[in-house]
Amino acid sequence: MAIFWLRILLVLLIMSITPPRSDGQLEQWCIADEQTSDEELQAALDWACGKGGADCSMIQVNQPCYLPDTVRDHASYAFNNYFQKFKHEGGSCYFRGAAIITEMDPSHSSCLYEFNP
């Protein structure tokens, strides 16, 4: 029982000396909502990569974020790229209800989702 309490105290000590984020901002990424149909995601993806101004070069064939080759994965990358690029200029993570905010980094393998504070 004493070891349990020592572990708890150690965790609390480590947490107390970890410096908080200086800007107080949570890390947030914008990804495709699991409940959105592929058709809606495709329309939002087309807008994001077109008129929206997202950089979708990383989801092209032979690029780091091409795989998995699904509308949902490609839309998530494009939505996040748009969101990170324009969030300080009024851009949102809405995409007609096709996207949601997450605080879990969606990066995988060689595909890195950017985060701009």
C-alpha positions as YAML, in Angstrom:
chain: A
units: angstrom
residues:
- id: 1
  name: MET
  ca: [0.00, 0.00, 0.00]
- id: 2
  name: ALA
  ca: [2.87, 2.34, 0.77]
- id: 3
  name: ILE
  ca: [4.29, 1.79, -2.73]
- id: 4
  name: PHE
  ca: [0.95, 2.79, -4.23]
- id: 5
  name: TRP
  ca: [0.97, 6.11, -2.34]
- id: 6
  name: LEU
  ca: [4.61, 6.74, -3.24]
- id: 7
  name: ARG
  ca: [3.73, 6.30, -6.90]
- id: 8
  name: ILE
  ca: [0.81, 8.69, -6.57]
- id: 9
  name: LEU
  ca: [3.05, 11.28, -4.89]
- id: 10
  name: LEU
  ca: [5.68, 10.83, -7.60]
- id: 11
  name: VAL
  ca: [3.10, 11.42, -10.34]
- id: 12
  name: LEU
  ca: [1.81, 14.51, -8.56]
- id: 13
  name: LEU
  ca: [5.33, 15.82, -8.13]
- id: 14
  name: ILE
  ca: [6.11, 15.34, -11.80]
- id: 15
  name: MET
  ca: [2.86, 17.04, -12.79]
- id: 16
  name: SER
  ca: [3.59, 19.98, -10.51]
- id: 17
  name: ILE
  ca: [7.01, 20.65, -12.05]
- id: 18
  name: THR
  ca: [5.88, 20.28, -15.68]
- id: 19
  name: PRO
  ca: [5.63, 23.81, -17.04]
- id: 20
  name: PRO
  ca: [2.20, 24.77, -18.34]
- id: 21
  name: ARG
  ca: [1.80, 25.93, -21.94]
- id: 22
  name: SER
  ca: [2.70, 29.58, -21.93]
- id: 23
  name: ASP
  ca: [-0.05, 30.61, -24.34]
- id: 24
  name: GLY
  ca: [-2.78, 28.67, -22.52]
- id: 25
  name: GLN
  ca: [-4.03, 27.30, -25.84]
- id: 26
  name: LEU
  ca: [-5.03, 23.68, -26.30]
- id: 27
  name: GLU
  ca: [-3.61, 21.81, -29.24]
- id: 28
  name: GLN
  ca: [-6.46, 21.17, -31.64]
- id: 29
  name: TRP
  ca: [-6.74, 19.48, -35.00]
- id: 30
  name: CYS
  ca: [-9.65, 19.39, -37.44]
- id: 31
  name: ILE
  ca: [-10.67, 15.98, -38.80]
- id: 32
  name: ALA
  ca: [-13.53, 14.39, -40.72]
- id: 33
  name: ASP
  ca: [-16.53, 13.45, -38.60]
- id: 34
  name: GLU
  ca: [-17.01, 9.66, -38.57]
- id: 35
  name: GLN
  ca: [-20.77, 10.14, -39.01]
- id: 36
  name: THR
  ca: [-20.47, 12.04, -42.29]
- id: 37
  name: SER
  ca: [-21.10, 10.20, -45.55]
- id: 38
  name: ASP
  ca: [-18.34, 9.78, -48.12]
- id: 39
  name: GLU
  ca: [-20.34, 11.91, -50.57]
- id: 40
  name: GLU
  ca: [-20.49, 14.84, -48.14]
- id: 41
  name: LEU
  ca: [-16.83, 14.40, -47.26]
- id: 42
  name: GLN
  ca: [-15.86, 14.39, -50.93]
- id: 43
  name: ALA
  ca: [-17.75, 17.64, -51.55]
- id: 44
  name: ALA
  ca: [-16.07, 19.29, -48.55]
- id: 45
  name: LEU
  ca: [-12.67, 17.87, -49.58]
- id: 46
  name: ASP
  ca: [-13.09, 19.28, -53.09]
- id: 47
  name: TRP
  ca: [-13.89, 22.71, -51.65]
- id: 48
  name: ALA
  ca: [-11.01, 22.63, -49.14]
- id: 49
  name: CYS
  ca: [-8.46, 21.68, -51.80]
- id: 50
  name: GLY
  ca: [-9.96, 24.11, -54.33]
- id: 51
  name: LYS
  ca: [-11.54, 27.41, -53.34]
- id: 52
  name: GLY
  ca: [-10.70, 26.84, -49.68]
- id: 53
  name: GLY
  ca: [-6.97, 27.11, -50.30]
- id: 54
  name: ALA
  ca: [-5.79, 24.07, -48.35]
- id: 55
  name: ASP
  ca: [-2.47, 22.58, -49.45]
- id: 56
  name: CYS
  ca: [-3.49, 19.08, -50.51]
- id: 57
  name: SER
  ca: [-0.17, 18.08, -52.06]
- id: 58
  name: MET
  ca: [0.58, 15.64, -49.21]
- id: 59
  name: ILE
  ca: [-2.49, 13.50, -50.02]
- id: 60
  name: GLN
  ca: [-1.49, 12.95, -53.65]
- id: 61
  name: VAL
  ca: [-0.21, 9.56, -54.90]
- id: 62
  name: ASN
  ca: [3.25, 8.66, -53.53]
- id: 63
  name: GLN
  ca: [3.13, 11.40, -50.88]
- id: 64
  name: PRO
  ca: [3.32, 10.78, -47.09]
- id: 65
  name: CYS
  ca: [-0.42, 11.20, -46.44]
- id: 66
  name: TYR
  ca: [-1.82, 9.40, -49.48]
- id: 67
  name: LEU
  ca: [-2.30, 6.15, -47.53]
- id: 68
  name: PRO
  ca: [-4.74, 5.09, -46.36]
- id: 69
  name: ASP
  ca: [-6.39, 6.04, -49.62]
- id: 70
  name: THR
  ca: [-9.86, 6.84, -48.28]
- id: 71
  name: VAL
  ca: [-12.06, 9.90, -48.65]
- id: 72
  name: ARG
  ca: [-12.25, 10.15, -44.84]
- id: 73
  name: ASP
  ca: [-8.47, 10.16, -44.37]
- id: 74
  name: HIS
  ca: [-7.83, 12.57, -47.21]
- id: 75
  name: ALA
  ca: [-10.60, 14.87, -46.00]
- id: 76
  name: SER
  ca: [-9.17, 14.84, -42.47]
- id: 77
  name: TYR
  ca: [-5.78, 15.94, -43.75]
- id: 78
  name: ALA
  ca: [-7.25, 18.66, -45.98]
- id: 79
  name: PHE
  ca: [-9.63, 19.92, -43.27]
- id: 80
  name: ASN
  ca: [-6.79, 20.21, -40.79]
- id: 81
  name: ASN
  ca: [-4.50, 21.93, -43.26]
- id: 82
  name: TYR
  ca: [-7.21, 24.51, -43.99]
- id: 83
  name: PHE
  ca: [-8.04, 24.95, -40.30]
- id: 84
  name: GLN
  ca: [-4.41, 25.44, -39.22]
- id: 85
  name: LYS
  ca: [-3.77, 27.83, -42.11]
- id: 86
  name: PHE
  ca: [-6.82, 30.04, -41.63]
- id: 87
  name: LYS
  ca: [-8.02, 29.65, -38.01]
- id: 88
  name: HIS
  ca: [-6.54, 33.01, -36.99]
- id: 89
  name: GLU
  ca: [-8.24, 34.70, -39.95]
- id: 90
  name: GLY
  ca: [-11.77, 33.45, -39.25]
- id: 91
  name: GLY
  ca: [-11.45, 29.99, -40.83]
- id: 92
  name: SER
  ca: [-13.31, 27.27, -38.96]
- id: 93
  name: CYS
  ca: [-13.52, 23.50, -38.70]
- id: 94
  name: TYR
  ca: [-17.11, 23.26, -39.81]
- id: 95
  name: PHE
  ca: [-17.20, 22.17, -43.47]
- id: 96
  name: ARG
  ca: [-21.02, 22.04, -43.42]
- id: 97
  name: GLY
  ca: [-20.95, 19.73, -40.43]
- id: 98
  name: ALA
  ca: [-18.49, 17.27, -42.01]
- id: 99
  name: ALA
  ca: [-15.63, 17.95, -39.56]
- id: 100
  name: ILE
  ca: [-14.96, 18.01, -35.84]
- id: 101
  name: ILE
  ca: [-12.21, 19.31, -33.55]
- id: 102
  name: THR
  ca: [-10.01, 16.82, -31.73]
- id: 103
  name: GLU
  ca: [-7.28, 17.31, -29.15]
- id: 104
  name: MET
  ca: [-5.62, 14.02, -30.12]
- id: 105
  name: ASP
  ca: [-2.94, 14.39, -32.78]
- id: 106
  name: PRO
  ca: [-4.22, 12.45, -35.84]
- id: 107
  name: SER
  ca: [-0.73, 12.05, -37.32]
- id: 108
  name: HIS
  ca: [0.19, 8.51, -38.33]
- id: 109
  name: SER
  ca: [3.30, 6.81, -39.75]
- id: 110
  name: SER
  ca: [4.97, 9.35, -42.05]
- id: 111
  name: CYS
  ca: [1.86, 11.54, -42.28]
- id: 112
  name: LEU
  ca: [2.25, 14.49, -39.94]
- id: 113
  name: TYR
  ca: [-0.72, 16.76, -39.30]
- id: 114
  name: GLU
  ca: [0.48, 20.25, -38.61]
- id: 115
  name: PHE
  ca: [-0.51, 22.28, -35.60]
- id: 116
  name: ASN
  ca: [-0.10, 26.05, -35.56]
- id: 117
  name: PRO
  ca: [-0.52, 27.71, -32.17]
...
